[in-house]
């Protein structure tokens, strides 16, 4: 008996490939970048999009970005309704970079942040439990002005000297920013990434206990 040709059957509204394309669309990724990430042609992406729009009876990308369905094999599928939760700690910070490969090397080899993974032009690092997300700006434009990233350290002068020895360009030496009422001191030192954006080291130093 001959077997039926084509894709294997699945019990979901979309195929795995269609879910992958849909999730990239929901993330704001354009067709050309989807094709590059999935190593397919733009025509293949358009084919999947046409099927997705038809199956979901959607009018366009805006409808797809608002669609809140989840795949049948997702851990979220069928989960009991959860109560509204309070916002927790910041999980990820995004930062635009001009050259993703140069930035990836700098954050990995110079700052020595733990590298989590890289997906296409998206690189992820761990900053003590908060994930740092590096990405080039869309459409090849110049990176926008960036918020300052403040890294907590123990031993700000030693860390400053170590980074300066690896070529990090500091704007000056560590310096006292503020002394709290209990005597705790806030020290900071500011430096630049390869795009000229500002980052900082920060350390809180408590006063030494006086001898009895």
C-alpha positions in Angstrom: 0.0 0.0 0.0 1.4 3.4 -1.0 1.7 6.0 1.7 0.2 9.4 1.3 2.6 12.1 0.3 3.1 15.5 1.8 3.4 16.8 5.4 2.5 14.6 8.3 -0.9 15.3 9.9 -0.9 17.6 13.0 -3.7 18.5 15.5 -3.2 22.3 15.5 -4.6 25.3 13.8 -1.2 26.1 12.2 1.8 23.9 11.2 5.0 24.2 13.2 6.6 26.2 10.4 3.6 28.6 10.4 3.8 29.0 14.1 7.5 29.9 13.8 6.7 32.5 11.1 3.7 33.9 13.1 5.8 34.3 16.2 8.5 36.2 14.3 5.7 38.5 12.9 4.3 39.0 16.4 7.8 40.0 17.4 7.8 42.7 14.7 10.3 41.0 12.3 9.9 41.8 8.6 9.7 39.3 5.8 13.3 39.6 4.6 14.7 39.1 8.1 12.3 36.1 8.7 13.6 34.5 5.5 17.2 35.1 6.6 16.6 33.7 10.1 14.8 30.6 8.8 17.2 30.2 5.9 14.4 30.2 3.3 13.3 32.6 0.5 11.1 35.6 1.0 8.6 33.9 -1.3 8.4 31.0 1.2 7.7 33.4 4.0 5.0 35.0 1.9 3.5 31.6 1.2 3.4 30.8 5.0 1.9 34.2 5.7 -0.9 33.7 3.2 -1.7 30.3 4.8 -1.7 31.8 8.3 -3.9 34.8 7.3 -6.4 32.4 5.7 -6.5 29.9 8.6 -6.9 32.6 11.2 -9.2 34.7 9.0 -7.0 37.7 9.6 -6.7 40.8 7.5 -3.1 41.6 7.9 0.0 41.8 10.1 -1.8 44.0 12.7 -4.3 41.2 13.2 -1.5 38.6 13.5 0.4 40.7 16.1 -2.8 40.9 18.2 -3.6 37.2 17.9 -2.9 35.6 21.3 -3.2 31.9 20.5 -0.5 29.4 21.5 0.7 26.2 19.8 -0.8 22.9 20.9 2.6 21.6 22.0 3.4 24.8 24.1 3.7 24.6 27.9 1.1 27.4 28.0 -1.5 25.5 26.0 -4.3 24.4 28.3 -2.8 25.9 31.4 -5.3 27.0 34.0 -6.2 30.6 34.0 -3.8 32.6 36.1 -4.6 35.5 38.4 -3.3 38.9 37.5 0.3 39.1 38.7 2.3 42.0 40.1 5.2 43.0 37.8 8.4 41.3 38.8 12.1 42.1 38.4 13.2 43.4 35.0 14.0 40.3 32.9 15.7 41.8 29.9 17.2 45.0 28.7 17.5 45.7 24.9 20.4 47.7 23.5 21.1 48.7 19.9 24.6 48.3 18.5 26.1 49.3 15.2 28.1 46.1 14.6 26.5 43.1 16.2 29.6 40.8 15.8 32.0 43.5 17.2 29.6 44.1 20.1 29.2 40.4 20.8 33.0 40.0 21.0 33.4 43.1 23.2 30.7 42.1 25.7 32.0 38.6 25.8 35.8 39.1 25.7 36.3 42.5 27.2 33.5 42.9 29.7 33.4 39.0 30.1 29.7 38.8 30.6 28.3 35.3 30.4 27.1 34.7 26.8 23.8 33.0 26.8 23.1 32.5 23.0 23.1 34.2 19.6 20.2 33.9 17.1 21.0 35.5 13.8 21.8 39.2 14.6 20.4 38.9 18.2 22.9 38.3 21.0 22.0 37.6 24.6 24.1 38.0 27.8 23.5 37.4 31.5 24.0 40.4 33.8 23.5 38.8 37.2 20.1 37.4 36.4 19.0 40.2 34.0 19.3 39.4 30.3 21.0 41.9 28.1 19.7 41.8 24.5 22.0 43.3 21.8 20.5 44.0 18.3 21.3 46.2 15.3 18.7 48.9 14.6 16.0 48.1 12.0 16.6 48.9 8.3 20.3 49.5 8.8 19.8 52.9 10.6 22.1 54.4 13.2 21.6 53.2 16.7 19.4 55.5 18.8 20.6 57.2 22.0 20.9 54.5 24.7 20.1 54.5 28.4 23.1 54.1 30.7 23.6 50.5 31.9 24.9 50.5 35.5 26.8 47.3 36.6 27.1 46.6 40.3 30.6 45.5 41.3 32.5 44.7 44.4 35.9 46.5 44.2 35.2 49.4 41.8 38.8 50.5 41.6 40.1 47.0 40.9 37.4 46.4 38.3 38.1 49.8 36.7 41.8 49.0 36.5 41.1 45.5 35.0 38.8 46.8 32.3 41.1 49.7 31.5 43.9 47.2 31.0 41.7 45.3 28.5 41.2 48.5 26.5 38.0 49.9 27.9 37.8 53.7 27.5 36.8 55.3 30.8 35.7 58.9 31.1 37.5 59.2 34.4 38.5 57.4 37.6 35.9 56.0 40.0 34.5 58.8 42.1 32.1 59.4 45.0 28.6 60.3 43.8 26.7 60.5 47.1 27.0 59.7 50.8 23.8 58.6 52.5 22.7 59.5 56.0 24.0 56.2 57.4 27.4 56.8 55.8 27.0 54.4 52.9 28.9 55.8 49.9 27.8 55.6 46.2 30.8 55.3 43.9 30.7 55.2 40.1 32.9 55.1 37.0 31.7 55.7 33.5 33.0 54.1 30.3 32.1 53.7 26.6 31.1 50.7 24.5 32.3 50.4 20.9 29.4 52.6 19.6 30.3 55.4 22.1 27.3 54.7 24.4 27.8 55.1 28.1 27.9 52.3 30.7 28.9 52.5 34.3 30.4 50.7 37.2 28.7 51.3 40.6 29.5 50.2 44.1 27.8 50.9 47.4 30.4 51.0 50.2 29.2 50.8 53.8 31.2 52.6 56.5 33.7 50.5 58.4 32.5 49.5 61.9 34.3 51.5 64.5 36.2 49.6 67.1 34.6 49.3 70.6 
